[in-house]
Amino acid sequence: MPSPAELLLGRKLRTFLPSHPGQLKPTFDVERAREALRKRQIIQNKYDNKHATVLPVLHQNAKVWFKYKMKEHWKQGTIIQVGPQPRSYIIKGEDGGVFRRNRFPIRQDYTEDDNPCCSRTVEDLYNY
């Protein structure tokens, strides 16, 4: 009866007792195991990407809101550089700090400065 270690590794373990080198080779088919792993990964990838979205690319000098820390409030800042890695940005915060963030915790700032045709003032609200 094989030991638990032999069952885990799928082969006889080396010992100080003389044994044939053929007994030290795995007994299972490695290619079939790799193919089964690829199939499982493809199925898992299909379910993982089911609700994934590609966020739009942000450009330099764009005004954004970003998370300073994941559990804190959003801060306002400006993108000063598109980062060295994909989907990473260097942001200068409103307090002067410089941060590197992934695209996920960054949101585009749509304020009145960007859309002058859609801007409203307090007086516009009372003139109805």
Buried (B, 14 or more C-beta within 10 A) or exposed (E): EEEEEEEEBEBBEEEEEEEEEEEEEEEEEEEEEEEEEEEEEEEEEEEEEEEEEEEEEBEEEBBBBBBBEEEEEBBBBBBEBBBEEEBBBBBBBEEEEEBEBBBEBBBBBEEEEEEEEEEEEEEEEEEE
